Amino acid sequence: MLTASQHQLIQQANLTFDQLSTERFYSLIDSQQLLSAYSDAELVKFLQIVNALYRGGEPIISDADYDGVYLAELKRRNPEHEYLFSVEPEPLIAGKTVDLPQRMLSTEKAYSRDEVERWIERIEKAAIELNKSADEIRYRITPKLDGFAAYDDTQRFYTRGDGRKGTDISRVFARGLQLANQQQRIAGPGEIVVKRSYFNQHLADSFDNPRNFVASVIKEKDLDTHAQLAITEQAAIFYPFASLPSWEGDKQTLLQVYESIDINDWADFDYDIDGVVLEIVDAEIKAYMGATRHHHRWQLAYKKNLDTAEVVVFAITPQTSRSGRITPVAELEPVRLSGALLSRATAHHYRMVLDKGIGPGALIRLARSGEVIPKIEAVLRPAEPQIPNHCPSCAHELVWDSDYLLCPNTLSCPAQISNTMEHFFRILKNNDGFGAATIKKLYEYGIRRVDEIYQLTAEQFESMGFGPKQSSNLVEQLVRSRSESVEDWRFLAAFGVFRMGLGNCEKLLSHYALTDIFSLNEADIIRLEGFAEKTAAVITEGFAAIKPLFDSLMALGFTLQSTQNLRIENAHVLAGKTLVFTGTLQSGTRDELTKQAKACGAKVGSSVSAKTDYLVIGENVGANKLQAATEKGVQIISEQDFLQLLSSEISH
C-alpha cells in the first residue's frame, strides 16, 4: 500500500488514478506478467506515478524494473510514444518555476553490447560524413550518478524539472551546500548526492535510501538536524558532471573496458552510481549529431544486466502485427529472472526460429537485457521448429519477405486492421477511450476504417453494446480529436506508413506541405537528408496506400498546425536560416520562440555548429556556446535583434 508521503508526492506531481485504478496499480506491481492486460494509457499512467515516487525519494519499484520491464514494454508496443521522447520530470519543489538556462535531457540507456556497438556505428557514420577518421574518435567514460539532477549557472540553482523548466532552489546554496572537492561554482548540470559511507553510518536509520534523503535537503523549508549536519560536514554536495572522474581512450579500448568499469575503478568515489555514461569528446561531432527530444545522440548510459537462465520451450505462438509481419513468441517454462517471473521470449522473426531450431522441447539460454519480453541469447539444444502456413488472425496463406513471414491480406486481416485503427488514435494523442478494447468491439460490429469511427453517433455506439454515458463520451472525444489543434506531422504519423515515424514525418513536412506529399516521387524524398533510396521507395508506396483514407479524414475538418516552410520566391528574412537559442529568454519560452522561428522558415538547432547562422542569446548565457559561435564564425544576436528579424517584412 502507498504511504501518506507517497500519496503526497503523487499529488504534488499533479497525478491522479483517473486512468489507472489503485487496485490495478497494485496488481501490476505484484505481477509483471499482467502487463499484456493493461492498455497503453494505463501503462503510461503507471510509469508517471512510479517515476514521481522515485524522483521524490520514495520508490515503489526498482530502477531496473522501471527501465527493463515497464518502460521497455511501452517501447516494444509503441516505439514512437511521446512518453519515450520526454524527459522524466523531477518532483515539484516549492519555489518559482523558470526556464532552465540550458535544456537538460535524459540519457539513452543500453543494457547489451549490441546496443553499445550500434551506438558506436552511428558515431562513426557521423564522423565520416564530417570527413573525419573514425579511428581518431576519442571516447570518455564517467560514472552515472544516482542522485537528484540540478543545474547551476553560478548565480541561481535549479532543479531539472521536465528538462525545459525547473524550480529555483538557490536557497540550497544559501544553506551552505558545497561543490564536490570544494571547487568553485561552475556553470553546468550535475547531481546533488550524499556520500555513501556517510549515509550508511549516520542516515540509514532515518531515511530509506540516499535519494530519499537528498529530496529532503531540497524540499524542506526548515532543514532538520540530519540534513543540516550533512551539508555542514560536506557529506551532501553538488557534483557537476564536468568534474566527474573519467576514463578516456579509443574505440577498441572502450569496448574492452566499459563493461568492467564500476565504482571500484574510482577508489575515492564515495557516491552511489547505477551504471556508466559513454560519450564522445569531439565537439564538432557532438554538434553534428545533436539530440532528440529526449536525449543527446552522442551519449549513452550503460547499465549491466547479466541475469541469464536456461529454460525449455513449450511452444512458439505466432502474432500478427500492424504491418502484417508474423512475430514468433516462445512460450517457456516459468523462470524468475532479475526479480521477474517470465514465461515468454521474443524470437524476432521466423528465419531465426528456422535457422536455430527453436521449437517445442528446445533448451535455450534466456537473457533479460532491459526488455519486458527477454531475448533468446543462445539455443543450447535445438528442436524441430513450428513454422505456420497461415495467418493466426485471418487464416490467409503466409509468404516469406526476407527473414519475416508476412500476411499479405492487408485489407481483410482483423489483427492488421484493428492494430492500424488503434495506432491512429494512440499516435494522435488528442482523444481518450479508443484503446484496444474499444477498437476490438468496433471491429466485431463491422467497423474497418478510422473514418468510419469518426462518423458514428452516440446511438450507433449504444447499439454496439456501449453504455449511454460511454457512448456520449466517445462521441465527445471524436469531436475533440477533430477540433483540438494537432501538429500535421503527428497527424501524418498516425497513418502508420512504414519508415514514417514522428521524427521522419516532422522532417518531411518541414520541406513539403502535407497535401503535397502524395505527389512526391522517390527522387524528391532522397534529396532530403536522412532518407535513403530504399526508404524512399517504401514511403511513396505507403503514401499511395493511405491516400483514400487521408482524403476522407481531411474532409471531416481536422485542426492541423502546419510546420511546412514554403519555399517561395518572396521568403521571410529568416527562411532557410539556422538558429540556436541560449540563455534565459524574456519574450517567451524557448518552445514558443522556436515555433515562431519555424513559422518563418527557419531551422532551430540545439547546439552551435558550422551550419548555424545565428546564436540568439538571452540572459545568464553560458560560455560554451558563445565560445563555439566565436570559433565557428556564427553571428551572435540579442533576443531583441531576433524579435526585430521576426517582425521584418518579407524580403524581395
N, C-alpha and C positions, 0 to 999 in steps of 0.2 A: 504494500500500500504506500501511496505517496505521503510524505511527511508534510507538516504545515509549512515548513520553509521551502519545500519543493513546489507546493501549490503556489506559494508566493512568487517564486521565480517564474512560473508559467504565466501568472497574471501580469508580472512586470514585463514579460515579453509580448504582451497583448495576444496571447494564445488562449484558445478555448477548446473544449472537447466537442465542438459542434459537428465536425465531420467524422469523428472517431470517438465512440463512447469509451468511458473509463474501463468498462468491462472488456471491450475488445483491445484496449491499450494494454491492460494487464495480461490478457491471453497471449498477445504477440510477444511479450517479454518472456513469458513462461515457456512458450513453444514456438520456436522459429519455423517449424515445419508448417505452420498455419499461414505462412506468408502468401501462398498462392490464392488464398481465400479473401485476401484484402485488396480493395480497389487501389488505384494509383493515388486518389485523393486521400484515402486513409493512410497509406504508406508515407506520403509527404507530410501529413499532419503528425504522424508518429515521429518522423525524422526531426521535424521542427521542435517538438516538445522535448525529445531526449537531448537534442543539441542545446536547447536553452538550459536544461538541467546540468549538462556537462560544463557549459561555459560559466555557469553560476557556481561551480564547485560542488554540485550535489548530483553526481552522475547516477543513473539508474541502470545503465548498461555499460559495458566496457568500450573503450575507444576502438578496439579491434573489431568488436561486433558491429559497431556503428558503421565503420568503413567496409568491413569484409562481409557483412551479412545484409543489413538493411539498405545501406546506400548502394551496395553492389547489385541488389535486386532491382532497384529503380534504374540503374544503368543498363541492366540486362533487358528490362521491359521497354524502356524508352530512353535511349542514349541522348535524345535531344531535349529531355525535360528541362524546363527553366531552372528548377532547383539545383540541378547539377552545374549550372553556369553562374550561380550566385555564391557570394562569399558568405559562409556560415556566420550569422551575426553574433556578436558578443552580447551578453545580457544588458538590459537597460540599466544605466547607472545614474544616480541623482546628479544632475548638472546640466549645463547648456549644451544642446546638440548643435554641432557645427560641421562644416565641410572639412574633411581632412586635407592637409597641405599636399599630400601625395596619396594616391589610391593604394590601399593595402589589400592585395589579393590573397586568395588561398594558394596552397601549393598542390600541384597534381601529385597523386600518390601512386606508387608502384610496389608490387609485392613479389615480383618474379624477375629473374634475369632477362627473360624475353622482353619484358616491358622496358627495362633499362636499355637494352640493346636497340630497341626500336626508337627510343628517345635519342640515343647517340646518332642513329642513322639520320634522323630529322635534322640534327645539328650539323652533321657533315654535309648534308644536302644544301643547307643554307650557306655554309662556308664556301662550297663550290660555286654557288650562284653569285657570291661576292668575290669570286676569283681568288679565294684563299685556299691554302693547302689544308686538307683535313688532318694531315699528320701533325700539323703545328698547333692544333687546338689544345688549350690548357683547360683542365677541369679542376674544380675546387669541391671539397667535401667539408661540411660543417655539421655539428650536432644539431638535431631538431629538438628545440626546447619544448618542454611540456609545461607552459606557464600561461600567462594572460597577455595577449598581444596588445601592444600600445605603440604610439608614435610620439616622438619628441622633436619639436622644431627649435629647441633651446630657449624658447620664450613661453610656449604653452605645451601641455602634455595631454594626449588624447587617448581614449580607448579606440580600438579598431572599429567598433560598431559593426556596420554592414559592409565595411570596406570603402565606402564613399563618405559617410557621415559618422562621426564619433562623438563622444561626450568629453567635454573639457574637464580633466581631473588634475589640473595643475596643483590642486591642494595637496596631492600626494608628495610632490617635491617640497612643498612648504612644510610638510611634517618631518622632513629630514631624509627622505628616500635618496639613496646614493646610486651611482652607476657602478657596474662591475669593475673591480680592480681600482676603485677610487679615481677613475678617469673623469675628465671634464665632459660636460654635456655636448653631444654632437647631434646634428640633425639627422633623423632617420628612424626606421622602425626597429622594434625589439620586443622583448617579453619581460614582464615582471615575474620574477621567480624567487623561490626561497631555497636556501642551501638544504640539501637532502640530509646531511648529518645533523644540522640544527633542528630540522623538523622532527626527525626520529627521536632526538634527545629531549626536546622541550615542548613540542606541539602535538605529537601524535595522540596524546591522551585527550586533547581538547578539540582536535579537528580530524575529520575523516581522511583527508588527503591534502597534499600541498595546494592543489587548485582551490580547494575549499577555503584554505587559509588566505591565499592571495586575494581571492574575491572579497574577503572581509577587510583587507587592507584598503581596498579601493572603495568599497561601498559604504563603510561606516563613517558617519559624520564625526563621531567621537570615538577614537580608537580605544579598543580595550587594552589591557596591560600586555597581553601576548603580542599583539600587532606592534604596539609602540616599542616594545623591547626589541623585537626582531629588526625593526628599522634602525633603532639606535645602535644595535650591535652589528649592523650591516649584513645581517643574515637574509633579509628581504631586500632585493635590489632590482634595478632595471638593467637588463643586459642588451645593449644594442647588437643587432645582427652583425654589423660591420666589425665588431670587436671579438667575435667568437673565435675560439681556436680552430685551426683549419689544416687540411692536407691539400696539397696541390700537385698535379702531375699530368701525364699524357693519358690517352685513352687506354692503352694496353695495361698500364699500371693501375689505372682506375678500376678496370674490370677484374684485376687480381685482388684488390684490397677492399672494395666498397662493402662487400658482404661481411667481412671480418671486423671492420671498424665499429667499435661500440664505445660505451662510456669508459672502458678500461684503457682505451688508447689515448685518452686525455686524463692523465692521472690526477691532475689538480682540479678537474672539472666536477665540482660537487653539486650538480643540479640534475634534476630528472630530465631525461631525454626519451623520446619514443621513436627513434629512428635517426637517419642521417639525411641531410639535404645535399643533393648533387647539383652543380651549376657550372656554367662556363665562365671564363674570365674575360674573353674578348668583348669589349664594349660595342664594337660595330656589329658583331653577330647578334648580340643581345638586342640591339635596337632594331635590326632587320627582322628577327623572329617575332619580336613584340609579345603580345599577350592576348588571351581570350578574355571573355567577360569574367572568367573565374580564376585563371592562373597565368603566370608567365610561362611561355613556351620553352624558355632556356633553363628552366629549373625543374627539379624533380625530387620528391621526398620518397626515400626508400624505407620500407618497413619490412622487417623479417617476418616470415610466416612459414616455418619449416615443418608444420604438422603434416604427417602422411599416415596412411593406413592401408593395409591390404584387405580387400573385400571381394566377395563373389557377386557376379552379375546375375540377377534373376531373369531379366528380360530387357528388350530395347523397345521403347514406346515412341512411335513417330508422332510429331506435332506439326501442323500446318501453320506457317507464319503468314503475315500480311502480304509478303511478296510472293507467296506460293512455294517457297523453299520448305522442304520437309526436314525438320530438325530431329535427330535421334537423341533420346534421353534414356540413359541407362538406369534401370531400376535396380537398387542394390540391397543387400542385407544391411539393416541399420547399423551405423557405426558413429561413435562420438569423435568429433574432430574439432580442435580449437574451441571446445566447450559447447558445440552444437551437435545435435543428433541428426545425421544426414542419411538420406535414403535414395538420392538421385545424383547423377553426374552428367554433365554435357559431353557428348562425343563430337560436337562441332558439325560434322557432316557425314553422310553415309559412305563416302570414299574412305574415310578414316575407319569406319566400322568394318568395311570390307577388307581393307589392307591389313589391319591389325588383328582381325579376328575377335571382335567384341560381340559376343553373343551369350546366351544363357549358359552358365557354368564357367565363364571366363573368370580368371583371377586377375584383378587389376590393382595397381598402386594408385591410391587416391591422394591428391594434394589440394589443400584448401588455400588458395593464394589470393585472398581478398575477394572471392566470388561466393555468392549465395549457393549456386549450383557448382560444386567444385569440379576441377578438371581431372581428367584421367592422365596421370603422369607417365605410366608405363603399363603394358599388358604383360603380366608375368606368365600366364597360362592361357593361350588363345582358345577359342571355341568357335563352333560353326555360327556365323553371323546370321541375323534375321534381316533380310532386305525386303521391304514392302514393294508390292507391284502397283498398289492403288492408294489414292489419297485417303487418309483416315477421316477426312471431313466430307468429301463428296463422292468418293469411290472412283474417281476418274483415274485412268491409267497414267502412271508417272513416267517422266522422261528424265534422262541424265543431262545436266547442264554443268560441265566441268566436274568439280568434286561434289556437286549437290544433286539430290533428287528434287525434281520440280513438278508441281501440279500445274498444268497449262490451262486449267479450267477457270481462268480469272473472272469470267462473267457470272459463273454459277456456283462457285465453291463457297459454302457457308462460312468457313473459317476465314478465307481471304476477304469476303465481303464484310463480315462482322468486324474483323480487326481493322479494316480500312475505315469504316464508319466511326468506330471508337477512336481511332488515331486522329481523325479530323477534329473532333471535339476536344480531345486531350491537348493537342498542339495549339488550338485556337485560344484556349485558356480564358475565354470570356463567358463561360457558361458553367452551370453546375447540374448534376443529375444524369448526365449521359455517359455513365460508365458501362462496364461490361454487362452487368445485369440488365440494365435498361435496353442496351443495344441488342442483347440476345432475345429479349421478349419482342422487340420491334421486328427482328428478323423472322421470328416464328409467326408473326402476323403479316408477312409478305413484304415488309419494307426492305428495299435492296440498295437504295442510294440516299446520300445525305440530303439532297434537295427535296426528297420525298418527306423526310423528317421535318424540315422547316415548314412544310405546308400542312402539317397535321393540326387539327383543332383539339380543344380540351375534350370534346365529346368523343372524338376518334380515339384519343388516348384512353378514355374510360372504357370504350368498347373493347380495348385490348387487354383489360384487366388491371389498369392503373386506377388507384383511388381518386376521388374527386379533387381533393386537395393536391395530391401529387400531380394529377393531370394539369391543373391550373398552374402549378409551379413550373412544370416542364414547358408549357406554352410561354410563360413569362421569361424563362431562360432563353428560349429561342428568339424572342423579341429583343432581349438584352444582347444576345450574340450578334444580331444584325445592327443594332443601334449604337452599341458601345464601341468606341474607336479602337481599332486594332491595326498594328503595322502590316503593310502589304506583304513584307517578306514572311511574316508569321502566317498570314492567310495562304500564301503560296506553299509554304512548308507543310501545311495541314493536309494537302492533297497527297502527300506521301510519294512523290516522284523519286525514284531511286537516284541516289547521289545528291539529292537536293534537300539537305537538312537545313536548319535555321541559318547557319553561317553562310553556306553557299547561296541560299535564297537572298540574304541581305546583300551579299557581294554582287550577285547578278542584277538585282534591282537598283543598285547604285549606278548602274550604267544604262539600263533599259527600263522603260515604263512597263508596268505589269501587263497591260493589254497588248504590248508589242512582242512579248516573249514567244508567242506561238508562231510568229513569222521568222524567228531566228533559225539560221542553219548552223551546221556544225562549225563552220569556219568562224562565224560570229562569236561563238562561245569559246573556241580555242584561243582566240585573241586575248581573252581576259586572263589575268594572272591567276593561277591556281586551278585552271580547268584543262585537263589533258584530253587527247584525241578520243580515247575510248570512252571517257566520261561524257564528252560532248555528244557522242552518238547515242548513248543511253538516255541522256537528258532530253534531246529533241524527240526521241521516240516516246518518252514518258509524257512530254507536253502534249503531243498529238493525242495520246490516250485519254488525258484528263480534260481536253478542250470542251466536249459537250457538257460535262458536269460543271466546269468552270463557268461557262456562259449561263447555265441555268441558275447557279448560285449568285452570280453578279446581278442578274435580273431581279433578285429579291431585295437588293439595296443594302449591301454591307457598307459600313462606315470605315473606310481604309485610310491610314496615314501613309502618304507617299514618301518613299526615300529615294526616289529616282532623281538623278541630276540631269536635267535636259541639256543636251549638248547642242545648243542653238547658236546661231551666229552672234546674237546680242546677249552675251552671257554676263552674269554678275562678276564684279571685280574679284570675288573670292573663288569663282568657279575654277576647279582644277587645282587649287592651291591646297597644300597640306599644312595643317595647323597642329600645334601641341600646346595644351594649356598647362600651366603650372602655378602653384601658389594658391592663396585663398582669394576667390573671386567675389566681388561685391554686387554685381548687377544680376546675379542669378546663380543657380547651381551649375556645376560643370556639365551635367547632363543637359540642362536647358540650353546653355550656350552652344553645346555640341550640336544639338538639334537645329538651332538657328543657323549655325555654320553650314551644316549639311544641306539645309534647305536652299542655300545659295550656291550649292555645287561644290563646296569644299570637302576635303577629306580630313578627318581628325585622328591623329595617332596618339599613342600613349608614351612614346619615347622619342627623343630627338635623333634624327639620322641625317645623312647627306641629302635625302629627298625632302626634308622638312623645309617649308618656305617661311613660316612664321612661328616663333615661340612667343605665345601670349602670356605675359606674366601678371600675376595678381600680387597680393601681399604675402609676406613671410616665405619668400621664394628660397628653395634650397640651392646650394652652389653647384650641384652636379649637372643639372640641365642647362644652367647658364654657361658653365664651362664647355659642355658639349656643343651648345649652339655657337659659341665663340670659335671653337676649334673647327667646326664644320662650315662656318660662314653663313649661319642661319640668321635671318633678320629678327631681332628681338623687339617686340612692340608691347605697349602697355594695354591694359584692359580697355582703357578709353580709346586708344587707337583702333583696337579691334571693333569696338562698337561703332566708330565712325565708318570703318570699312563696311560693316554690316549694313549700315543705313545708306551707303552710297548708291547713287543711281547706276543702272547697268551701263557697262562700257560699250563703246561703238568702234 
